Amino acid sequence: MHELPQHIPDVEVLLSLEPEELAAKLLFLVRQRFLNGNFSPSDLLRELWDRNRFPGQELPYPRNREAEIQMAFAEVWAWLTAQGLVLPAVWTNGGDGRILSRRARNFENESDFAEYRIARMLPKGALHPRIAGTVWMAFMRSEFDVAVLQAMKMVEVAVREAANLPNDQIGIKLMRSAFATDGGPLSNPNSEKAEQEALANLFAGAIGSYKNPHSHRDVQLKDPAEAVEIIMLANHLLRIVDTRKRAKHVAMPSDTT
């Protein structure tokens, strides 16, 4: 991979990258040379120490860091293999020949790869039907604040419908009414009162923390990992609503998302 030092000349930067970060760079360098052919990861690594590749200049990376670089490369190929982006070239008779998968060949640029990494953080199939459409698409567009707002809004709508409460019941007030320990339509009378209160607090806290701020002001959310955590919290709350709805035999309109 003699082209790599042109893109990452500092060995400290190279070794500081996470496997998926370095993978993004290596994957596209491999695509440039081996889009439809096979390649050997060990041969690519040896190119970094081939003086014929760097005539009239020092080797790009210090020899005393070779073992660390080998480890970084090994992690990258393991990650790419686990993601199904690099596959064994079975016709190489047991060697370390590899080929790019169809998905890897279809990446046009590093932005495509970044979107792929983000998409794997939030599997669409794991989401409740109410948020598997609009919320997932907003997340894919990197509109993380929109995705979080829509997810929590769906929680609010689901609670109101399942509890059969009027439209003027919103936000924290709605959650307190729906899960009230003194006969709330979605409370569980078979649970200890402390558990009923905890469930009411869970819903009220989630809506108060993640729905209300996004509804009332411009909240910048840039971290996809944080967005995933909040969306999956909404996902969990929606499944609780489904469980309480079935237990109470409360009618709820079919999902339209």
Backbone bond lengths (Angstrom), bond angles and torsions (degrees), N, CA, C in turn:
res aa  C-N    CA-C-N  psi(-1)  N-CA   C-N-CA  omega(-1)  CA-C   N-CA-C  phi
1 M - - - 1.462 - - 1.531 108.92 -
2 H 1.347 115.44 61.14 1.456 120.28 -174.13 1.525 111.97 -68.04
3 E 1.349 117.94 -16.44 1.466 119.79 178.86 1.530 112.73 -77.81
4 L 1.314 117.04 -19.61 1.467 120.49 -173.50 1.527 113.39 -57.13
5 P 1.347 120.00 -44.39 1.474 119.15 -178.90 1.529 113.76 -60.43
6 Q 1.326 117.95 -23.24 1.458 119.31 176.52 1.528 110.93 -67.06
7 H 1.314 116.03 -30.69 1.455 121.25 -177.32 1.534 111.90 -94.50
8 I 1.331 115.86 -33.89 1.466 120.63 178.73 1.523 107.34 -132.55
9 P 1.340 117.86 82.89 1.479 119.65 -175.04 1.519 113.88 -75.60
10 D 1.312 118.33 -21.52 1.468 122.00 -175.26 1.524 109.77 -93.38
11 V 1.315 116.81 119.42 1.458 120.35 -177.94 1.526 111.56 -63.39
12 E 1.322 117.13 -32.00 1.461 119.79 179.53 1.526 110.54 -66.34
13 V 1.319 116.26 -39.80 1.471 120.14 176.54 1.527 109.68 -64.88
14 L 1.313 116.10 -44.42 1.465 120.76 179.53 1.523 110.94 -55.54
15 L 1.319 116.63 -48.30 1.462 120.81 -175.22 1.524 112.67 -77.48
16 S 1.324 117.56 -14.20 1.462 120.02 178.42 1.520 112.50 -84.89
17 L 1.334 117.29 -14.11 1.463 120.80 -177.51 1.527 110.97 -72.71
18 E 1.330 115.14 142.10 1.453 120.14 171.69 1.528 109.02 -70.35
19 P 1.346 118.35 155.30 1.467 119.80 -177.85 1.517 113.89 -52.37
20 E 1.343 117.53 -41.08 1.459 119.35 -178.92 1.524 112.13 -70.74
21 E 1.340 117.32 -26.87 1.461 120.07 177.41 1.523 110.81 -73.14
22 L 1.321 116.33 -45.40 1.464 119.99 177.09 1.520 110.45 -67.74
23 A 1.323 116.60 -32.76 1.468 120.82 179.02 1.514 111.61 -59.71
24 A 1.335 117.04 -37.85 1.463 120.59 -179.57 1.521 110.54 -59.47
25 K 1.326 116.01 -42.36 1.458 119.68 -179.42 1.524 111.29 -71.84
26 L 1.327 117.77 -47.77 1.466 120.53 -178.33 1.522 111.87 -62.75
27 L 1.330 115.65 -38.98 1.459 118.67 -177.07 1.521 111.57 -59.31
28 F 1.338 116.78 -43.17 1.458 118.69 -177.23 1.518 112.52 -78.06
29 L 1.314 117.72 -26.78 1.460 119.02 172.11 1.522 110.65 -67.76
30 V 1.335 116.39 -38.69 1.467 120.11 176.50 1.525 110.14 -65.92
31 R 1.325 117.70 -40.85 1.463 120.35 179.70 1.519 111.67 -59.15
32 Q 1.314 116.89 -36.87 1.461 120.11 -178.70 1.517 111.94 -63.24
33 R 1.316 117.14 -30.78 1.461 120.94 -175.42 1.520 113.56 -105.22
34 F 1.307 117.63 -29.93 1.466 119.86 -170.44 1.535 111.54 -132.58
35 L 1.322 116.92 41.62 1.460 119.22 -175.38 1.523 111.91 -55.58
36 N 1.321 116.99 -43.47 1.464 120.43 -177.18 1.530 112.72 -119.12
37 G 1.325 117.15 13.77 1.454 120.21 -179.81 1.510 111.36 -122.29
38 N 1.332 114.92 -177.27 1.460 118.86 179.32 1.521 110.15 -103.91
39 F 1.315 115.40 158.45 1.453 121.56 -177.83 1.522 108.64 -142.98
40 S 1.327 115.15 164.03 1.456 121.73 179.91 1.528 109.10 -115.21
41 P 1.328 118.84 115.32 1.468 120.20 177.37 1.519 113.64 -54.97
42 S 1.341 116.90 -37.76 1.471 118.60 -179.19 1.520 110.84 -68.83
43 D 1.336 117.61 -36.83 1.467 119.76 176.79 1.526 110.90 -65.86
44 L 1.322 116.85 -39.94 1.462 120.07 178.54 1.524 110.98 -62.15
45 L 1.317 117.01 -39.41 1.462 120.47 178.80 1.527 110.75 -66.29
46 R 1.326 116.47 -41.15 1.466 119.58 -178.32 1.531 111.64 -64.12
47 E 1.320 117.65 -24.11 1.457 119.96 179.66 1.530 111.97 -61.23
48 L 1.322 117.74 -26.43 1.463 120.52 -179.98 1.520 112.08 -67.70
49 W 1.343 117.12 -20.09 1.463 120.52 -177.55 1.537 111.46 -113.45
50 D 1.334 116.20 12.43 1.458 121.36 -179.52 1.534 108.82 -91.68
51 R 1.326 116.58 108.51 1.464 120.62 -176.39 1.525 111.86 -63.65
52 N 1.326 117.53 -24.94 1.462 119.57 178.32 1.529 111.70 -66.48
53 R 1.335 115.82 -21.03 1.468 120.01 178.86 1.535 110.86 -80.52
54 F 1.321 116.98 -16.49 1.465 120.95 -176.77 1.531 109.77 -131.08
55 P 1.329 117.29 64.15 1.466 119.99 -176.19 1.527 112.07 -63.50
56 G 1.330 114.51 134.58 1.456 120.03 176.43 1.515 115.24 71.82
57 Q 1.299 118.14 16.66 1.466 119.98 179.07 1.517 110.18 -146.30
58 E 1.306 114.20 163.17 1.452 119.54 178.11 1.529 110.24 -69.79
59 L 1.315 115.16 157.51 1.454 118.71 172.94 1.528 109.26 -59.88
60 P 1.313 118.13 143.23 1.469 120.69 -171.56 1.524 114.19 -66.96
61 Y 1.327 116.89 -29.62 1.456 120.18 -178.71 1.527 109.63 -123.56
62 P 1.319 118.15 145.23 1.467 120.64 -178.03 1.525 111.75 -63.78
63 R 1.305 114.70 140.89 1.470 119.58 -179.66 1.525 111.70 -62.54
64 N 1.317 117.51 -30.70 1.461 118.99 -177.03 1.541 112.75 -74.76
65 R 1.346 115.83 -2.46 1.464 119.55 175.71 1.525 111.29 -106.53
66 E 1.332 116.19 9.26 1.460 120.01 -173.88 1.523 112.28 -60.35
67 A 1.325 117.11 -43.50 1.466 119.81 -178.20 1.529 111.11 -63.18
68 E 1.333 117.09 -37.83 1.458 120.78 178.72 1.528 111.22 -67.05
69 I 1.328 115.29 -39.80 1.461 119.42 179.15 1.526 110.22 -67.60
70 Q 1.324 116.53 -39.69 1.468 119.79 176.34 1.527 111.08 -58.31
71 M 1.332 115.81 -42.65 1.460 119.93 178.91 1.531 110.85 -63.94
72 A 1.330 116.86 -42.20 1.470 120.68 179.19 1.519 110.34 -61.73
73 F 1.346 117.50 -42.99 1.456 121.07 178.70 1.528 110.63 -64.57
74 A 1.322 116.84 -41.91 1.466 120.14 179.69 1.525 111.04 -60.42
75 E 1.340 116.19 -40.61 1.464 120.22 178.32 1.524 111.19 -64.79
76 V 1.321 115.88 -39.14 1.469 120.05 179.77 1.521 111.18 -63.42
77 W 1.342 116.59 -48.64 1.467 118.53 -178.13 1.522 110.84 -66.21
78 A 1.330 117.07 -34.62 1.467 119.31 176.80 1.524 110.44 -65.17
79 W 1.330 116.74 -40.81 1.468 120.22 179.92 1.522 110.99 -66.72
80 L 1.335 116.52 -45.86 1.460 120.04 179.89 1.526 111.48 -62.90
81 T 1.320 116.35 -36.48 1.466 120.31 177.68 1.517 110.90 -67.19
82 A 1.333 116.30 -43.41 1.465 120.57 179.84 1.520 111.76 -63.39
83 Q 1.333 117.11 -30.02 1.461 121.06 179.42 1.520 112.45 -84.14
84 G 1.333 117.00 -2.41 1.460 119.99 -179.20 1.509 113.32 73.87
85 L 1.326 117.92 23.43 1.462 121.67 -179.36 1.523 112.42 -97.53
86 V 1.324 116.77 -26.24 1.469 122.52 175.33 1.519 107.38 -124.64
87 L 1.335 115.87 132.52 1.460 121.48 -175.17 1.522 110.73 -124.39
88 P 1.330 117.45 152.93 1.470 119.52 174.65 1.525 110.26 -64.55
89 A 1.315 115.89 138.38 1.468 120.62 172.76 1.522 106.69 -87.74
90 V 1.324 116.31 95.98 1.465 121.09 -168.02 1.517 112.98 -63.58
91 W 1.318 117.76 -18.49 1.468 119.65 -178.30 1.521 113.03 -83.98
92 T 1.340 118.05 5.07 1.465 119.74 -178.24 1.522 112.47 -90.26
93 N 1.338 117.09 12.53 1.469 122.13 172.89 1.527 113.45 55.46
94 G 1.331 115.18 49.76 1.454 118.90 173.52 1.511 115.23 86.31
95 G 1.344 118.83 -0.97 1.456 120.13 176.88 1.518 110.69 -75.17
96 D 1.340 115.30 -168.68 1.458 117.66 -179.14 1.525 111.72 -100.87
97 G 1.315 116.85 25.56 1.459 121.18 178.09 1.520 111.62 -59.57
98 R 1.322 116.46 140.16 1.454 122.69 179.91 1.528 109.87 -133.45
99 I 1.323 115.35 157.53 1.464 121.80 172.66 1.519 108.18 -132.94
100 L 1.321 115.82 158.94 1.455 120.84 174.47 1.516 109.73 -80.95
101 S 1.314 116.52 140.16 1.462 120.21 177.10 1.528 109.59 -73.05
102 R 1.318 116.07 168.96 1.462 119.77 178.45 1.525 111.13 -60.80
103 R 1.328 116.91 -39.31 1.470 119.52 178.92 1.524 110.51 -62.67
104 A 1.337 117.13 -43.81 1.468 120.13 -179.68 1.524 111.14 -63.88
105 R 1.315 116.75 -36.35 1.464 119.27 179.18 1.517 112.14 -68.95
106 N 1.315 116.78 -24.96 1.461 120.70 -177.36 1.523 113.40 -82.50
107 F 1.335 117.79 -13.17 1.462 119.47 176.79 1.524 108.83 -66.08
108 E 1.333 116.16 124.59 1.459 119.89 179.51 1.523 112.24 -86.45
109 N 1.309 116.58 -30.68 1.460 120.31 -176.85 1.526 108.69 -158.41
110 E 1.316 115.26 178.91 1.459 119.53 -177.27 1.527 111.99 -69.77
111 S 1.319 117.87 -20.71 1.464 120.27 174.84 1.526 110.57 -66.16
112 D 1.332 116.14 -39.62 1.470 119.89 175.76 1.521 110.55 -60.51
113 F 1.322 115.71 -41.83 1.457 120.10 179.90 1.519 110.55 -65.90
114 A 1.335 116.98 -39.98 1.471 120.97 178.86 1.524 110.32 -62.69
115 E 1.336 117.47 -41.27 1.459 121.03 178.24 1.530 110.75 -64.58
116 Y 1.327 115.74 -37.24 1.466 119.52 177.80 1.525 110.56 -63.49
117 R 1.322 117.05 -42.86 1.468 120.51 178.98 1.521 110.98 -63.00
118 I 1.328 116.59 -41.80 1.460 120.18 179.58 1.520 110.52 -65.04
119 A 1.338 116.20 -42.72 1.469 120.00 -178.54 1.518 111.59 -60.54
120 R 1.308 117.44 -35.48 1.458 120.23 -179.33 1.524 112.09 -71.26
121 M 1.325 117.42 -15.76 1.456 120.59 177.40 1.523 111.56 -74.74
122 L 1.361 116.61 -23.98 1.454 120.42 -176.42 1.528 108.80 -134.45
123 P 1.335 118.32 83.23 1.467 120.90 -178.93 1.526 110.74 -62.42
124 K 1.309 116.73 124.38 1.465 121.09 -177.77 1.518 111.77 -60.34
125 G 1.334 116.55 -36.49 1.453 120.39 -177.86 1.513 114.28 -66.59
126 A 1.339 117.06 -17.16 1.462 120.11 -179.61 1.519 112.48 -87.69
127 L 1.332 117.29 -5.48 1.462 120.92 -174.05 1.525 112.08 -90.63
128 H 1.320 114.58 149.11 1.465 122.11 174.18 1.528 108.68 -61.62
129 P 1.334 117.88 144.67 1.473 119.76 -178.17 1.519 114.13 -53.73
130 R 1.326 117.95 -29.78 1.458 119.81 -179.11 1.529 112.75 -66.75
131 I 1.298 118.15 -25.67 1.463 120.15 -176.45 1.527 112.82 -120.11
132 A 1.317 117.48 3.25 1.462 119.93 -178.04 1.519 112.38 -72.87
133 G 1.329 117.29 -15.56 1.447 120.48 -178.62 1.515 112.68 -97.30
134 T 1.325 116.61 -81.69 1.464 121.05 -172.93 1.527 112.51 -64.76
135 V 1.327 116.85 -39.72 1.472 119.35 -177.59 1.514 110.48 -67.53
136 W 1.322 117.09 -45.01 1.464 120.38 -179.31 1.524 110.77 -63.10
137 M 1.337 117.03 -40.96 1.460 119.89 -179.99 1.529 111.10 -66.11
138 A 1.333 117.65 -39.88 1.464 119.87 177.10 1.523 110.43 -63.05
139 F 1.320 116.43 -40.11 1.459 120.68 177.84 1.521 110.47 -62.64
140 M 1.327 116.63 -43.71 1.462 120.71 -179.76 1.521 112.20 -63.25
141 R 1.328 116.70 -29.50 1.466 120.73 177.49 1.525 111.52 -83.52
142 S 1.342 116.15 6.40 1.472 123.09 -178.15 1.523 111.93 64.71
143 E 1.334 117.59 22.70 1.464 122.51 173.95 1.532 107.35 -91.22
144 F 1.320 115.08 70.01 1.463 120.03 -170.31 1.527 112.69 -66.64
145 D 1.339 116.66 -36.97 1.462 118.62 178.27 1.518 111.41 -66.49
146 V 1.332 116.82 -38.34 1.465 121.31 177.17 1.526 110.24 -64.93
147 A 1.314 116.63 -42.81 1.467 120.75 -179.52 1.516 111.15 -61.38
148 V 1.332 116.76 -43.18 1.464 120.89 179.85 1.522 110.80 -65.51
149 L 1.334 116.38 -44.60 1.466 120.07 179.29 1.525 110.94 -60.94
150 Q 1.329 117.00 -45.21 1.463 120.35 -179.02 1.522 111.46 -65.22
151 A 1.326 117.14 -38.14 1.463 120.77 179.93 1.521 110.69 -63.56
152 M 1.332 116.43 -46.90 1.457 119.29 -179.72 1.522 111.98 -71.98
153 K 1.321 117.20 -30.57 1.463 120.13 174.88 1.528 110.29 -63.17
154 M 1.329 117.07 -38.79 1.452 120.69 177.64 1.529 111.51 -65.46
155 V 1.324 116.53 -33.90 1.468 120.02 174.59 1.526 109.27 -62.26
156 E 1.332 116.36 -46.34 1.459 120.93 -179.80 1.527 110.74 -60.05
157 V 1.324 116.82 -46.45 1.467 120.93 -179.55 1.526 110.71 -63.50
158 A 1.325 116.77 -43.38 1.469 120.61 -178.37 1.521 110.96 -63.80
159 V 1.325 117.22 -41.53 1.465 120.56 179.30 1.525 110.29 -64.37
160 R 1.331 117.29 -45.56 1.467 120.27 -179.39 1.532 111.04 -60.74
161 E 1.326 116.76 -44.00 1.461 120.05 -179.18 1.524 111.38 -67.28
162 A 1.339 116.15 -45.93 1.463 119.77 -177.72 1.517 111.86 -65.50
163 A 1.338 116.59 -34.31 1.466 121.21 -179.01 1.521 112.16 -86.83
164 N 1.352 116.16 -9.63 1.467 121.62 -179.40 1.527 110.79 57.47
165 L 1.329 115.25 47.68 1.453 121.50 179.40 1.530 109.88 -103.71
166 P 1.319 118.63 155.92 1.472 121.35 -175.52 1.524 112.58 -70.46
167 N 1.327 115.15 163.00 1.464 121.24 -175.91 1.514 113.58 -67.28
168 D 1.343 117.82 -19.88 1.452 118.74 179.15 1.531 112.60 -78.60
169 Q 1.333 115.21 -4.22 1.468 120.02 173.05 1.528 107.72 -86.75
170 I 1.313 116.88 115.28 1.465 120.49 -177.41 1.523 109.82 -137.35
171 G 1.314 114.95 164.22 1.459 122.64 170.93 1.516 114.74 54.89
172 I 1.313 115.39 -140.38 1.467 122.12 -176.02 1.524 110.71 -61.78
173 K 1.342 117.18 -39.64 1.463 120.84 179.69 1.520 110.50 -58.20
174 L 1.323 116.88 -42.01 1.464 121.25 178.34 1.520 111.05 -61.58
175 M 1.325 117.06 -45.04 1.463 120.56 -178.79 1.525 111.02 -63.78
176 R 1.324 116.88 -41.13 1.460 120.43 179.66 1.529 110.84 -64.99
177 S 1.332 117.19 -37.24 1.462 120.33 179.38 1.524 111.23 -71.09
178 A 1.322 116.77 -43.51 1.461 121.02 -175.90 1.519 112.01 -67.54
179 F 1.338 116.87 -35.71 1.465 120.75 -174.85 1.532 112.46 -112.67
180 A 1.326 115.99 22.68 1.467 120.03 -179.78 1.525 110.46 -59.63
181 T 1.330 115.26 141.01 1.471 119.52 -177.98 1.525 112.36 -74.43
182 D 1.322 116.97 -13.69 1.471 119.50 -179.83 1.524 111.72 -101.81
183 G 1.323 114.81 46.53 1.460 119.12 174.96 1.504 115.49 104.08
184 G 1.325 118.19 20.26 1.460 120.65 176.15 1.517 110.34 -58.07
185 P 1.338 118.34 139.45 1.470 120.94 -174.10 1.528 114.80 -60.39
186 L 1.327 118.38 -21.67 1.467 120.33 179.23 1.522 112.57 -111.12
187 S 1.320 117.38 5.72 1.458 119.10 176.63 1.523 109.41 -75.64
188 N 1.298 115.76 162.05 1.465 121.22 -179.83 1.527 108.54 -110.50
189 P 1.331 117.69 102.02 1.471 119.82 -176.66 1.526 113.17 -65.67
190 N 1.315 117.17 -15.05 1.464 120.36 179.09 1.521 112.82 -83.84
191 S 1.319 116.62 -7.66 1.472 120.66 178.85 1.515 110.34 -91.92
192 E 1.319 115.55 158.40 1.456 120.34 173.64 1.528 108.97 -60.56
193 K 1.329 115.87 149.34 1.454 119.55 -178.77 1.522 111.04 -58.53
194 A 1.315 116.87 -38.26 1.470 119.99 179.05 1.526 111.13 -61.46
195 E 1.336 116.78 -37.00 1.460 120.45 178.30 1.525 110.81 -69.91
196 Q 1.330 116.87 -38.39 1.457 120.17 176.18 1.528 110.85 -62.25
197 E 1.317 115.83 -42.91 1.465 120.14 178.07 1.526 110.95 -63.95
198 A 1.311 116.06 -39.55 1.472 120.11 -179.69 1.527 110.67 -63.51
199 L 1.345 116.59 -39.77 1.462 119.63 179.31 1.523 110.53 -67.13
200 A 1.327 116.70 -41.86 1.465 120.00 176.22 1.517 110.76 -60.74
201 N 1.321 116.69 -41.16 1.462 120.98 179.16 1.526 111.42 -66.03
202 L 1.328 116.11 -37.15 1.459 120.29 179.25 1.528 110.72 -60.51
203 F 1.322 115.90 -49.33 1.469 119.69 -179.31 1.524 111.14 -67.69
204 A 1.340 117.15 -45.98 1.461 120.15 -179.05 1.527 110.97 -63.25
205 G 1.336 116.64 -41.05 1.461 120.22 179.79 1.516 112.07 -65.57
206 A 1.329 116.48 -40.61 1.464 119.67 -179.76 1.527 111.11 -65.18
207 I 1.328 116.42 -46.41 1.463 119.89 179.84 1.527 110.56 -65.98
208 G 1.330 116.59 -42.66 1.459 120.07 -179.76 1.510 113.47 -65.47
209 S 1.326 116.26 -33.99 1.462 120.67 -176.24 1.514 113.25 -85.26
210 Y 1.333 117.23 -37.00 1.463 119.98 -168.60 1.516 115.39 -118.42
211 K 1.334 118.15 -20.89 1.457 118.98 177.46 1.517 111.33 -96.59
212 N 1.325 117.27 -50.92 1.458 120.16 -175.60 1.531 114.02 -60.28
213 P 1.354 119.37 -46.93 1.477 118.08 179.63 1.519 112.47 -60.45
214 H 1.341 117.29 -40.12 1.467 120.09 -179.07 1.524 111.02 -70.94
215 S 1.327 117.73 -24.08 1.459 120.87 179.36 1.517 111.78 -78.14
216 H 1.330 117.06 -31.88 1.459 120.82 -168.54 1.514 114.03 -101.68
217 R 1.321 118.76 -16.14 1.461 119.42 -179.57 1.525 109.30 -155.45
218 D 1.317 115.01 170.14 1.461 121.11 -178.43 1.520 109.13 -80.63
219 V 1.323 116.28 103.75 1.459 122.06 179.51 1.526 108.35 -104.42
220 Q 1.312 116.83 115.81 1.456 121.31 -178.37 1.524 109.93 -83.77
221 L 1.301 116.41 119.71 1.459 121.88 177.48 1.520 107.32 -122.65
222 K 1.330 116.26 110.49 1.462 121.10 -173.30 1.529 112.94 -108.28
223 D 1.317 117.31 -15.78 1.461 120.95 -173.44 1.532 110.04 -92.15
224 P 1.342 118.88 112.18 1.463 119.84 -179.59 1.519 113.22 -61.87
225 A 1.338 117.20 -32.89 1.467 119.77 -179.96 1.524 110.78 -64.33
226 E 1.330 116.35 -41.24 1.468 119.66 177.39 1.520 110.59 -64.92
227 A 1.334 116.32 -41.09 1.464 119.95 178.38 1.521 111.27 -61.57
228 V 1.327 117.30 -41.00 1.466 121.12 178.30 1.520 110.63 -59.87
229 E 1.319 116.57 -43.95 1.464 120.37 -178.93 1.525 111.29 -60.80
230 I 1.339 116.88 -42.29 1.462 120.44 -178.99 1.519 110.68 -70.95
231 I 1.321 116.77 -40.92 1.469 120.31 179.34 1.521 110.50 -63.83
232 M 1.331 116.98 -40.65 1.461 118.82 179.19 1.526 111.39 -70.17
233 L 1.328 117.76 -27.04 1.460 119.69 172.08 1.521 109.46 -65.20
234 A 1.326 117.06 -46.18 1.465 120.63 176.25 1.524 110.58 -59.55
235 N 1.317 116.21 -40.14 1.464 121.38 178.44 1.524 110.75 -58.66
236 H 1.331 116.41 -44.34 1.461 121.90 179.16 1.528 110.63 -64.95
237 L 1.319 117.50 -42.17 1.463 121.03 179.44 1.532 111.07 -62.91
238 L 1.317 116.70 -39.38 1.466 119.81 178.38 1.529 111.39 -63.24
239 R 1.308 117.07 -36.87 1.469 119.61 179.20 1.531 110.21 -71.35
240 I 1.319 117.77 -32.73 1.468 120.10 174.28 1.523 110.00 -64.07
241 V 1.342 116.22 -43.00 1.464 120.07 178.42 1.526 110.18 -59.38
242 D 1.324 116.88 -43.36 1.465 120.07 177.88 1.525 111.32 -58.51
243 T 1.317 115.79 -42.77 1.467 120.39 -179.73 1.528 110.89 -64.50
244 R 1.346 116.84 -45.58 1.460 119.73 179.92 1.526 111.49 -67.75
245 K 1.327 116.84 -34.47 1.465 120.88 177.69 1.517 110.98 -62.81
246 R 1.336 115.79 -44.70 1.468 118.87 178.83 1.524 110.43 -64.73
247 A 1.324 115.95 -39.87 1.461 119.07 -178.57 1.521 111.89 -66.20
248 K 1.300 117.56 -33.82 1.459 122.01 -177.53 1.535 112.21 -94.86
249 H 1.329 116.13 -5.25 1.474 120.60 -177.75 1.523 110.95 55.86
250 V 1.338 115.07 41.53 1.460 119.74 177.55 1.517 108.53 -89.12
251 A 1.307 118.61 126.63 1.465 121.56 -179.45 1.508 109.81 -70.28
252 M 1.318 115.22 140.82 1.459 120.45 178.51 1.514 108.28 -139.81
253 P 1.359 119.70 131.85 1.463 121.89 -179.32 1.522 111.65 -57.75
254 S 1.322 115.70 152.38 1.463 120.86 178.90 1.518 109.91 -62.71
255 D 1.353 115.95 148.89 1.464 121.42 178.37 1.518 109.09 -64.89
256 T 1.288 115.62 142.00 1.478 120.53 178.60 1.509 112.58 -114.65
257 T 1.339 117.54 -1.47 1.467 119.13 179.35 1.506 109.66 -87.55
